[in-house]
Amino acid sequence: NIEVFARVRPSRRFSSNLEVDYADHAVSLRIPKSEQGGLVNNSREHWAFPFTRVLDASTNQEAVFETVARPVADSVLEGFNGTIFAYGQTGSGKTFS
């Protein structure tokens, strides 16, 4: 069973092309077609990424642990293998989470 979580951190320059839907647990990215593509431009404009859950900027470290890590730690104690893979920008709090 693989679960994927996203934690959205505050940003000074949050992109207008990025949309976070906390209710549907999804992140969408829109990149408008470039005029350089010509009249017939089949380049993709929209990408949607579903997650098990999207945690917002107000989510504290304890809530991240309870939501993401606690179930994995509990299953490891029951004898199952478990892995948590944290990916993100340097200094974004992966080690802390």
N, C-alpha and C positions, 0 to 999 in steps of 0.2 A: 504494500500500500504506500504510494508516494503522495505526499502532500506538499504543496508549494505555497509559501507565504511571501507577502511583500510588505515591507515597512516603508512608508513614505515619510521622509524627513523634511523639515522645513527648508526652504531655499530662498535666497534673496532674489534670484532671477528664475522663478518658476515658469517653465515654457508654456506659452498659450497653445501649443500643439499637443500638449499632454493633458489627458482627462482621466481623473481617478474616480471610479464609481465604487464607493465603499459599500453601498447596499447590495450590488451584484458581484462584489469582489473581483473587479476587473480594472485593468489599466488600458487605455486606448491612446494611440498615437496617430495624429493626422499630419501628413506632410503634403501640402498643396502641390499640384502638378506644376512643373516649371515650364515657362514659355519656350525654353530651349529645346523641349521635347518635340516641338512642332505641332501641327494640326492634329495628327493622329498620335496620341500619346497614351499608351496603354500602361503607363507606370502606375503602380499601386499608390493610393493616397491614404489608406486607413489600415491600421493593424490593431487587433484587439488581443489582449493577453488575459486569460482567466486565471484566477488564483483560488486556492482553498479559502484564503482570507486575506484581506488587505488591511493592515494596521495603520492608523493615521499618526500624525505627528504628535498627538497628545498621549499616545500609548506609552506608559512608563515601562522601565526595564522589567519590573516584576510581572506585569501583564504579558509582556513578550515571552518571558520564561514560562509562565503558566499556560499560555496558548500554544507555543511552539515546542519548547523543550521538555516540559513536564511529561506529556504523553510518551515521548521517546524514552526518557529516563525510566519511567515506570515499566515500559515494555522490556527494556534491557534487564531490569531487576527480575522480570518474570522469565528471563532466559531467551528472549528474542534479540536479534541483531538490530541495531539502530544507528543511523547516521544523521548528523545535522551538517549541512553544507551552507556556509554563510558566504555570500558574494556581495561585494559593493565597493564603493569608493574608499580609498585610504582615509582613515580618521572618521568614518561614519558610524562607528560604534559596534562593529561586528564582534569583537572580542568581548565587549561589555555585555552584549545581548546573549 
